[in-house]
Every structure is written in C-alpha cells, then in structure tokens.
Amino acid sequence: MADNFFNLDNPVGGIQRMLAEGVNTSIFVGDEAMLSVVELAPNSEGSVHSHPQEQWGVCLNGSGIRIQDGEDVPFKKGDFWRTPGNVMHGVRVGPDGAKILDIFAPPREEYRNAGSGFGA
C-alpha cells in the first residue's frame, strides 16, 4: 500500500524529466491519469507546445504567466486551470520561480520514461 503514497514537497519515486533549462519534474503514472510535480527555477520558461491529452495545472507556490491558446494569463499560488487537448500552451515565471502540479488524462506516453524535453 505504501507504494501508492507520495509527498508534494519531496516527490521521491517519480520519473525524472528535465523539460527545459530550469524546468524539472517528477512524474507519477496511474492507470487513467498522470501527475507531474514541476519545479520552475526563477525566470525560467517552458516552451509553447501541445499534446492530445487534457491537462489541469495547480500553482502550489510562486507565480507566473500561463500562455494558453495565444493569451497570456497571470497566475499565483492557489490558481488552477484546464488546458483541453491539442491547445497550444506554455509557462513563464518571474524571480520567485514556481511549483506547479500538472494532471494529465490519459497519461502521456512520452512521460513514462526519464529524459528531457516536452515530448513529441
């Protein structure tokens, strides 16, 4: 049972990926959904991209700009958002950095493996 319990402040046991310079994640895969605990260093950004999976994001700490479907939307701790599949999106953070919990459904196949980049 303990194999199914994790901690947001110490995401041990996740699949490690460096999405971009200063953007690192620990990924936890389930049968129907996937969680990604993303740490964004100060002044970092994730490139604008899309994928077929639906994605929800929750800002756990920090603040930044969510780029979604051509619009820049400021976010702060406690804000959360939905990104439908195939919608272009990315993120930029300021001097405080940010920590974001992303939830994907269904899981992203390219995130089942450690590595780098946002995938295909």
N, C-alpha and C positions, 0 to 999 in steps of 0.2 A: 504494500500500500504506500509506503514512503516514497516509492519511485514516482508517484504522481503528485508530489507536493514540492513547490518551489518558492522562491522569495524574490520580489522585485528589486530589493536593494542589494542582493547578492545572487544573481541569476546563474548559479552553478548548475552544470548539467546540460546547458543549452548548446546548440550547434553554433559555433562562432563564425561570423562573417564580417569582413570589413567592406561596407557598402560603398564608401568613398573616403577620402582623406578626412580623418576626424569624425567619421560616422561608423560606429561599430555596433553590432547587435548580437544578442544571444537568442536563439530561435528554439521554440518548443513545439513539437509536432504532435497533433492528435489525429483521430480518425477523420473528422469532418472540419476541423479548424486548426489554425496555427497562430501562435503568439510570438511576437518579436519585441524584445526589450531593447530599444535603440538608445544609445548614448551619443549625443552630439556635442562635440567639443566647441568651445567658444568660437564664433564667427565661421562655423562650418556650414556646408550645404549638401543636400542630396540632389542629384541631377533630376530633371524633369523626365518622367518615364510613364509607362502604362503597363498593365497586365490584365488578364481576363478576370482575375479573382476580385470579389468585393473586398474592400479594406476599411476597417474602422481604426481611428487613431485617438489616443487619450494622452494629453500632455500631463505628465506626472510632476515635472519640475521644469523651471526655466520658461522661456518664451521665444517666439519667432514669427515667421511668416509661412503660412501654408499656401503653396502655389497649387491651384486646382482649376482645371478647365480654363486656363488663361487669366484667372483672377488671383490677386494677392490678398490673403485674409490673415490679419494678425491673430495670434493665439497666445494664451498664457496658461499657467498651471490650472488644471481643472477643466479646461476646454476639451471637447472631443468632437470628432467629425466623421462623416461617412464619405467614402470615395467609391462610387459604382465601378464595376469592371470596365476596362478599356478607356477610362478617363485619364488624361494626362495630369500628372501631379508631381510635386516635389516639395522641398522644405529648405528654409534658410533660418539660421539662428544668429543671435547677436552675441554680445560679450559675455553673457552668463551661460551660454550653451543651453541644452535642454535634454530631458529624458522623456521618451515617448513610448507608449505601449501600442503596438500595431497588432490588429487581429485580422487574419485573412481567412476567408471561406470561399471555396475549399482551400486546403493548403497549397502553397506554391511549390511545385516540384523542384525548381532550381534552388530553393532554400532548404531542401532536405540534406544538403551537403555543405560542409565548411568550405570557405573560399572567400572570394572577393567579388564585388560588383552587385548591381541590382538584378542580375539575371538576364535572360533572353529578352 
